[in-house]
Amino acid sequence: MSISERYRSLVKRVEKILENLEDDPPEGSRRPVTLAGKAVEGLIEFKESVGEVPRIRLEDKLSPVLLRAHTDLDRCRMLLEEIGDEDRAALLWEVEQDIYRLLNSL
């Protein structure tokens, strides 16, 4: 799978997580929803144009976006763990690992 396909797949997964959080917000805090929303906003910037970025510039363009998204998702995951929402926290952990793998591929 190409970098652009992996990136788009990652964006879709984060969008689904955000949708799930919006539909069924964690009890006691809207902060995880806000953090997931920030991650989606950042990732969406290159969702359509990632395939047009020259391979040599992908690292420069995508790394900062992926690192910011990872930070937001990590905070979201920790908050979910604190309130006992282990299932969604585990989903976020998987996405975070995919972000690391994508960064390593760049």
N, C-alpha and C positions, 0 to 999 in steps of 0.2 A: 504494500500500500504506500502511495506517495506521501510526502510531507503534507501537501495541501489536502489530500483526502483524510489523513489522520487529524489534521487541524480542524477540518469541518466536522468530522465525527465527534471530536472533543467538544466543540461548540454545541452541537446538538445534545450531547449528554448533559452538559452544564445547564442548557436551557430547560431540559426535562426536569432536572433537579430543582431549578428555580420554580418551575410551574408547580411541581409537587409541594414545595414549601409554601407557595402562595395559596394553593388550594387547601392545604392543611397545615397552617402555621404552627410552629412549635409553641407549646403552652408556656406562657410567661415571658416570651421575648420575641420581638420582631427583628431583632438584630441579625439572626441567621439569614432571614429573607433579604435584608438590605445588603449583606455581604455577598450573597450569591448573585444578587442583582448587579452589584458593582463588577463582579467577575464576568458576567455575561456582557455587560456594556463594553468592557475592555476587549473581550475576545471577538465580539461581533464586528469590531472595526475592520478586521482583515478577513472575515468569513468569506466574502465573495471575491476579494481581490488577491487572496493568498496564492492562487495559481498563476497570477500575472507577475508576481515578484520574482526577479531573477534569482536563481539558486544561490549565487554568491552573496546576495543581500538578505536572504531569509533570516540568517542568524541575527543580523543587526535589527531587522524589523520585528521579528517575532519574539525574540528572547525577552525584551522588557515587558511585552504584553503578557506573555506566559508567566513570567515571574510575579507580576502584579496579581494576575488571576489566581496563581497558586497561593499567594499570601492571603488574599481574601477568602479563598475556599478553605484554607487551613484554619483561619479564625472561625469561620462558620462551623467547621467540623468540631473544633474544640468546644464551641458553645453548645452544639448539639450533644456532645458527650457529657457536658456538665449537667444538662437537663435530662439526661437519660435516653436520648433518642439515638440509640446505638445503630439501628439499621441504616438510617440516613447518614450517620457519621461514617459508617463503613463504605457506603457508596461514594462519599466524598473522598475518602482515603484512596479508593481505587482510581478516581479521577486525578487526584494529586500524583499518584504513581505514573499515570499515563502522561501527565504534563512533564514529569522528570524524564521519561523515556523520549518524549518528543524533543525536549531540550538537548538531550544527549545525541539525538540524530542530527541536530542542526550543526 
